[in-house]
Amino acid sequence: MFTGIVEELGEVVAVEELADSSRFRLRGPLVTQDARHGDSIAVNGVCLTVVETADGEFTADVMAETLERSSLGALRPGSRVNLERAMALGGRLGGHIVQGHVDGTGTVLERVPGERWEVVRVSLPAGLARYVVEKGSITVDGVSLTVVEAGADSFTVSLIPTTLALTTLGLKQPGDPVNLEADVLAKHVERLLAHGAETSR
């Protein structure tokens, strides 16, 4: 489990394309300090398993389904990525509950600069719109954010200077893809209500 509080702005070092997957090598001196084989690290909001670490870098295998369902397939050497280690038991939940299981991708539609922050509008896949509510939580490229406005096909978030400086969201431009993960609590509530409606018939 993650919290959506990005620890480090890392970089893709290499991408090895295999028959039905890809192996990524990523640079992240902070997140690899205590990383071991089998640990989980979120890369742009996608939970990946560490294969090996060396000299501030780690490798992870990404299966075809993950490449298709997320924006990781568009990463190339030199791409910057948001990195977060799995939350330690007893640690502070600074953002919200994030599984690292991307629900879909959106596209940055526009950026509106403010005095010290920016409002960013992101497109919203139809299947996710029902989980996105004003003042609710959403994960964008692994960053825990609060929804400002929720529409039928897009939503907005406000990015503070820290988020702009320390995550990829400060670099994304209109047309760029982003990974989206809806609040898992909303999905569980929907499932429970649907099951309750079925059993009451």
C-alpha positions as CSV (number, residue, x, y, z in Angstrom):
1,M,0.0,0.0,0.0
2,F,1.1,3.6,-0.7
3,T,0.0,7.0,0.4
4,G,0.5,9.1,-2.8
5,I,3.2,11.2,-1.2
6,V,6.0,11.1,-3.8
7,E,9.4,10.6,-2.2
8,E,11.6,11.2,-5.2
9,L,11.7,12.4,-8.8
10,G,13.5,9.5,-10.5
11,E,14.6,8.8,-14.0
12,V,14.3,5.9,-16.5
13,V,17.8,4.7,-17.3
14,A,16.9,1.9,-19.7
15,V,14.0,0.0,-21.2
16,E,14.4,-3.6,-22.4
17,E,11.5,-4.7,-24.5
18,L,10.8,-8.4,-24.2
19,A,8.3,-10.7,-26.0
20,D,5.3,-10.0,-23.7
21,S,6.8,-7.6,-21.1
22,S,9.4,-5.0,-20.6
23,R,12.2,-4.6,-18.0
24,F,12.8,-1.1,-16.7
25,R,15.9,0.1,-15.0
26,L,15.3,3.3,-13.0
27,R,17.4,5.7,-11.0
28,G,16.2,6.5,-7.5
29,P,19.0,6.9,-4.9
30,L,16.5,7.6,-2.1
31,V,14.0,4.8,-2.7
32,T,16.8,2.3,-3.2
33,Q,18.6,3.0,0.1
34,D,16.8,0.2,1.8
35,A,15.2,-1.6,-1.2
36,R,15.6,-5.3,-1.5
37,H,14.5,-8.0,-4.0
38,G,10.7,-8.3,-3.9
39,D,10.0,-4.9,-2.4
40,S,7.3,-2.7,-3.9
41,I,8.0,0.7,-5.4
42,A,5.3,2.8,-7.1
43,V,6.5,4.3,-10.4
44,N,4.1,7.0,-11.6
45,G,1.5,5.4,-9.4
46,V,2.0,1.8,-10.7
47,C,3.1,-0.7,-8.1
48,L,6.2,-2.6,-9.4
49,T,8.3,-5.3,-7.8
50,V,12.0,-4.7,-7.4
51,V,14.1,-7.4,-9.1
52,E,17.5,-6.1,-8.2
53,T,19.3,-2.9,-7.0
54,A,22.7,-1.5,-7.6
55,D,24.3,2.0,-7.3
56,G,21.1,3.9,-6.7
57,E,19.2,2.1,-9.4
58,F,16.7,-0.7,-9.5
59,T,15.1,-2.9,-12.1
60,A,11.5,-4.0,-12.4
61,D,9.6,-6.2,-14.8
62,V,6.4,-4.8,-16.3
63,M,3.9,-7.2,-17.9
64,A,1.9,-6.5,-21.1
65,E,-1.3,-5.7,-19.3
66,T,0.3,-3.1,-17.2
67,L,1.9,-1.5,-20.2
68,E,-1.5,-1.4,-21.9
69,R,-3.5,-0.1,-18.9
70,S,-1.0,2.6,-17.8
71,S,1.2,5.2,-19.3
72,L,4.4,3.2,-18.5
73,G,4.5,2.0,-22.1
74,A,5.3,5.5,-23.2
75,L,8.4,5.9,-21.0
76,R,11.8,6.1,-22.6
77,P,15.3,6.5,-21.2
78,G,15.5,10.0,-19.7
79,S,11.8,10.1,-18.8
80,R,11.3,11.5,-15.2
81,V,9.1,9.4,-12.9
82,N,7.5,9.7,-9.5
83,L,8.8,7.2,-7.0
84,E,7.4,6.1,-3.7
85,R,8.2,3.1,-1.5
86,A,5.5,1.1,0.1
87,M,4.2,2.5,3.3
88,A,5.8,1.1,6.5
89,L,3.4,-0.4,9.1
90,G,2.8,2.3,11.6
91,G,3.8,5.1,9.2
92,R,1.8,8.3,8.7
93,L,-0.9,8.2,6.1
94,G,0.0,11.6,4.6
95,G,-2.1,11.3,1.5
96,H,-4.8,8.6,1.1
97,I,-4.9,4.9,0.6
98,V,-3.3,4.1,-2.7
99,Q,-2.9,0.6,-4.0
100,G,-0.7,1.2,-7.0
101,H,-3.3,-0.5,-9.2
102,V,-4.0,2.0,-12.0
103,D,-7.7,2.2,-13.1
104,G,-7.0,4.0,-16.4
105,T,-5.2,6.9,-18.0
106,G,-6.2,10.4,-18.6
107,T,-4.7,13.3,-20.6
108,V,-3.7,16.7,-19.4
109,L,-6.1,19.1,-21.1
110,E,-5.0,22.5,-19.8
111,R,-2.9,24.2,-17.2
112,V,-4.0,27.5,-15.6
113,P,-1.2,29.2,-13.7
114,G,-2.0,31.1,-10.5
115,E,0.2,33.3,-8.4
116,R,2.1,30.4,-6.8
117,W,0.2,27.4,-8.0
118,E,-1.5,25.9,-11.0
119,V,-4.9,24.4,-11.7
120,V,-4.7,21.4,-14.0
121,R,-7.6,19.9,-15.9
122,V,-7.3,16.2,-16.8
123,S,-9.6,14.1,-19.0
124,L,-11.5,11.3,-17.2
125,P,-12.4,7.9,-18.7
126,A,-16.1,7.3,-18.6
127,G,-15.8,4.3,-16.4
128,L,-14.1,6.3,-13.6
129,A,-16.3,9.4,-13.6
130,R,-18.6,7.9,-10.9
131,Y,-15.8,7.6,-8.4
132,V,-14.6,11.2,-8.7
133,V,-16.3,13.7,-6.5
134,E,-15.6,17.3,-5.5
135,K,-13.2,17.4,-2.6
136,G,-12.6,13.7,-2.9
137,S,-9.2,12.0,-3.4
138,I,-7.7,10.8,-6.7
139,T,-4.2,9.6,-7.6
140,V,-2.6,11.2,-10.6
141,D,0.7,9.7,-11.7
142,G,1.1,8.4,-8.1
143,V,0.4,11.8,-6.5
144,S,-2.4,12.0,-4.0
145,L,-4.6,15.0,-4.9
146,T,-7.8,16.6,-3.9
147,V,-10.4,17.0,-6.7
148,V,-11.4,20.7,-7.1
149,E,-14.1,20.2,-9.8
150,A,-15.5,16.9,-11.0
151,G,-17.2,16.8,-14.4
152,A,-18.6,14.0,-16.6
153,D,-15.5,13.7,-18.6
154,S,-12.8,15.7,-16.8
155,F,-11.7,17.0,-13.4
156,T,-9.4,19.6,-12.0
157,V,-6.8,19.7,-9.3
158,S,-4.7,22.5,-7.8
159,L,-1.0,21.9,-7.6
160,I,1.0,23.7,-4.9
161,P,4.6,24.8,-5.4
162,T,6.0,21.7,-3.7
163,T,4.0,19.3,-6.0
164,L,5.1,21.4,-9.1
165,A,8.8,21.2,-8.0
166,L,9.1,17.7,-6.8
167,T,6.9,15.6,-9.1
168,T,6.3,15.0,-12.8
169,L,3.1,17.0,-12.6
170,G,5.2,20.1,-12.8
171,L,6.5,18.9,-16.1
172,K,3.4,17.5,-17.8
173,Q,2.0,19.5,-20.7
174,P,-1.4,19.4,-22.4
175,G,-1.6,16.2,-24.4
176,D,0.6,14.2,-22.0
177,P,-0.9,11.0,-20.5
178,V,-1.2,10.4,-16.8
179,N,-2.1,7.4,-14.7
180,L,-5.3,7.6,-12.7
181,E,-6.3,5.5,-9.6
182,A,-9.7,6.2,-8.1
183,D,-10.3,6.1,-4.4
184,V,-10.5,2.4,-3.4
185,L,-13.0,3.1,-0.7
186,A,-15.5,4.4,-3.3
187,K,-15.1,1.2,-5.4
188,H,-15.7,-1.0,-2.4
189,V,-18.8,1.0,-1.3
190,E,-20.2,0.7,-4.9
191,R,-19.6,-3.1,-4.8
192,L,-21.2,-3.5,-1.4
193,L,-24.3,-1.5,-2.4
194,A,-24.7,-3.4,-5.6
195,H,-24.4,-6.8,-3.7
196,G,-26.9,-5.6,-1.2
197,A,-29.4,-4.6,-3.9
198,E,-29.1,-8.1,-5.4
199,T,-29.6,-10.0,-2.2
200,S,-32.6,-7.9,-1.2
201,R,-34.5,-9.0,-4.3
